């Protein structure tokens, strides 16, 4: 087993890829991690929400509520359609 897919990329679950990712992540300072997260957030808001931070927060909040609610599916306390999936990320094709 090579741990690679048909195109030569690391396959999901490849222990070497995950180990390498953990080593790279360990080298990042907390400040750099925050900087990377901030750049990702700003890119998401700019690209998908055309700079509307409040719309991005609403969409992500709705998505989080829906995802958390899915843990109760199939139980007696699950109420269908209380939290609806907000749909695809705006601006995605």
GROMACS elastic network, one bead per residue, 0.5 to 0.9 nm:
[ bonds ]
;  ai    aj funct       b0    kb
    1     4     6  0.81199   500
    2     5     6  0.83961   500
    2    10     6  0.87486   500
    2    11     6  0.89398   500
    2    14     6  0.88087   500
    3     8     6  0.89269   500
    3     9     6  0.84465   500
    3    10     6  0.59751   500
    3    11     6  0.55143   500
    3    12     6  0.80825   500
    3    13     6  0.79903   500
    3    14     6  0.53078   500
    3    15     6  0.80143   500
    3    16     6  0.81649   500
    3    17     6  0.87670   500
    4     7     6  0.76264   500
    4     8     6  0.53103   500
    4     9     6  0.52309   500
    4    12     6  0.84148   500
    4    14     6  0.76687   500
    5     8     6  0.53335   500
    5     9     6  0.55077   500
    5    10     6  0.63033   500
    5    11     6  0.52796   500
    5    12     6  0.87294   500
    6     9     6  0.74739   500
    7    10     6  0.88989   500
    8    11     6  0.84753   500
   10    13     6  0.85547   500
   10    14     6  0.64195   500
   10    16     6  0.84861   500
   10    17     6  0.65096   500
   11    14     6  0.56098   500
   11    17     6  0.83144   500
   12    15     6  0.88221   500
   12    17     6  0.85424   500
   12    18     6  0.89440   500
   13    16     6  0.88187   500
   13    17     6  0.79883   500
   13    18     6  0.74399   500
   14    17     6  0.54588   500
   14    18     6  0.64294   500
   14    19     6  0.86853   500
   15    18     6  0.52162   500
   15    19     6  0.59695   500
   15    20     6  0.84910   500
   16    19     6  0.50948   500
   16    20     6  0.60728   500
   16    21     6  0.85419   500
   17    20     6  0.51230   500
   17    21     6  0.61679   500
   17    22     6  0.87137   500
   18    22     6  0.62302   500
   18    23     6  0.86686   500
   19    22     6  0.51560   500
   19    23     6  0.62831   500
   19    24     6  0.87129   500
   20    23     6  0.50956   500
   20    24     6  0.62014   500
   20    25     6  0.85535   500
   21    24     6  0.51609   500
   21    25     6  0.60694   500
   21    26     6  0.85558   500
   22    25     6  0.50318   500
   22    26     6  0.60517   500
   22    27     6  0.87817   500
   23    26     6  0.51690   500
   23    27     6  0.66382   500
   24    27     6  0.54231   500
   24    28     6  0.70437   500
   25    28     6  0.54212   500
   25    29     6  0.86253   500
   25    33     6  0.85651   500
   26    29     6  0.78057   500
   28    31     6  0.80485   500
   28    32     6  0.60113   500
   28    33     6  0.63801   500
   29    32     6  0.51702   500
   29    33     6  0.63211   500
   29    34     6  0.87339   500
   30    33     6  0.50616   500
   30    34     6  0.62603   500
   30    35     6  0.86092   500
   31    34     6  0.51650   500
   31    35     6  0.61861   500
   31    36     6  0.87201   500
   32    36     6  0.61512   500
   32    37     6  0.85605   500
   33    36     6  0.51485   500
   33    37     6  0.61949   500
   33    38     6  0.85700   500
   34    37     6  0.50326   500
   34    38     6  0.60151   500
   34    39     6  0.85534   500
   35    38     6  0.50624   500
   35    39     6  0.61689   500
   35    40     6  0.86217   500
   36    39     6  0.51420   500
   36    40     6  0.62426   500
   36    41     6  0.86910   500
   37    40     6  0.50759   500
   37    41     6  0.61887   500
   37    42     6  0.86224   500
   38    41     6  0.50651   500
   38    42     6  0.60879   500
   38    43     6  0.84945   500
   39    42     6  0.51402   500
   39    43     6  0.60639   500
   39    44     6  0.85720   500
   40    43     6  0.51199   500
   40    44     6  0.61424   500
   40    45     6  0.86496   500
   41    44     6  0.51162   500
   41    45     6  0.61795   500
   41    46     6  0.84901   500
   42    45     6  0.51873   500
   42    46     6  0.59731   500
   42    47     6  0.83988   500
   42    51     6  0.82319   500
   42    53     6  0.87911   500
   43    46     6  0.50923   500
   43    47     6  0.58063   500
   43    48     6  0.81044   500
   44    47     6  0.53147   500
   44    48     6  0.55919   500
   44    49     6  0.71231   500
   44    50     6  0.88032   500
   44    51     6  0.86729   500
   44    56     6  0.81648   500
   45    48     6  0.56886   500
   45    50     6  0.62770   500
   45    51     6  0.51846   500
   45    52     6  0.64186   500
   45    53     6  0.60536   500
   45    55     6  0.85761   500
   45    56     6  0.61859   500
   46    49     6  0.58326   500
   46    52     6  0.75680   500
   46    53     6  0.85390   500
   47    50     6  0.57166   500
   47    51     6  0.74654   500
   47    91     6  0.73477   500
   48    51     6  0.80284   500
   48    52     6  0.89934   500
   48    56     6  0.83194   500
   48    89     6  0.69938   500
   48    90     6  0.54547   500
   48    92     6  0.68557   500
   49    52     6  0.53759   500
   49    53     6  0.73633   500
   49    55     6  0.68281   500
   49    56     6  0.62468   500
   49    89     6  0.86004   500
   49    90     6  0.63923   500
   49    91     6  0.69796   500
   50    53     6  0.86125   500
   50    91     6  0.85981   500
   51    54     6  0.89749   500
   51    55     6  0.88274   500
   51    56     6  0.86271   500
   52    55     6  0.54435   500
   52    56     6  0.64826   500
   52    57     6  0.89036   500
   53    56     6  0.51010   500
   53    57     6  0.62337   500
   53    58     6  0.86622   500
   54    57     6  0.50804   500
   54    58     6  0.61416   500
   54    59     6  0.85902   500
   55    58     6  0.50926   500
   55    59     6  0.61066   500
   55    60     6  0.85805   500
   56    59     6  0.51667   500
   56    60     6  0.61135   500
   56    61     6  0.84198   500
   56    90     6  0.89841   500
   57    60     6  0.52279   500
   57    61     6  0.59178   500
   57    62     6  0.84718   500
   58    61     6  0.50773   500
   58    62     6  0.60619   500
   58    63     6  0.85132   500
   59    62     6  0.51731   500
   59    63     6  0.61348   500
   59    64     6  0.86013   500
   59    86     6  0.64513   500
   59    87     6  0.87651   500
   59    89     6  0.78324   500
   59    90     6  0.88682   500
   60    64     6  0.60534   500
   60    65     6  0.85854   500
   60    86     6  0.84936   500
   61    64     6  0.50635   500
   61    65     6  0.61562   500
   61    66     6  0.85750   500
   62    65     6  0.51599   500
   62    66     6  0.61652   500
   62    67     6  0.85709   500
   62    83     6  0.73844   500
   62    84     6  0.75874   500
   62    85     6  0.70379   500
   62    86     6  0.60732   500
   63    66     6  0.51659   500
   63    67     6  0.60989   500
   63    68     6  0.86238   500
   63    83     6  0.85989   500
   63    84     6  0.81127   500
   63    85     6  0.60007   500
   63    86     6  0.59338   500
   63    87     6  0.83506   500
   64    67     6  0.50496   500
   64    68     6  0.60763   500
   64    69     6  0.84699   500
   65    68     6  0.52407   500
   65    69     6  0.61143   500
   65    70     6  0.87771   500
   65    83     6  0.63332   500
   65    84     6  0.83851   500
   65    85     6  0.85866   500
   66    69     6  0.51228   500
   66    70     6  0.64531   500
   66    82     6  0.83742   500
   66    84     6  0.58478   500
   66    85     6  0.56620   500
   66    86     6  0.80945   500
   67    70     6  0.52977   500
   67    71     6  0.74304   500
   67    83     6  0.86534   500
   67    85     6  0.80353   500
   68    71     6  0.58170   500
   68    72     6  0.80147   500
   69    72     6  0.57479   500
   69    73     6  0.72750   500
   69    78     6  0.76598   500
   69    79     6  0.87167   500
   69    82     6  0.85216   500
   69    83     6  0.69868   500
   70    73     6  0.52351   500
   70    74     6  0.89444   500
   70    78     6  0.83288   500
   71    74     6  0.86298   500
   71    75     6  0.89071   500
   71    78     6  0.87460   500
   72    75     6  0.55846   500
   72    76     6  0.81820   500
   72    77     6  0.68599   500
   72    78     6  0.52374   500
   72    79     6  0.85164   500
   73    76     6  0.84405   500
   73    77     6  0.82961   500
   73    78     6  0.54991   500
   73    79     6  0.81599   500
   73    80     6  0.81539   500
   74    77     6  0.84230   500
   74    78     6  0.66999   500
   75    78     6  0.55423   500
   76    79     6  0.83157   500
   78    82     6  0.89268   500
   79    82     6  0.60381   500
   79    83     6  0.86570   500
   80    83     6  0.76021   500
   80    84     6  0.85050   500
   81    84     6  0.55160   500
   81    85     6  0.88651   500
   83    86     6  0.87500   500
   84    87     6  0.85248   500
   85    88     6  0.85973   500
   86    89     6  0.81343   500
   87    90     6  0.82309   500
   88    91     6  0.84677   500
   88    92     6  0.70574   500
   89    92     6  0.57751   500
   90    93     6  0.86305   500
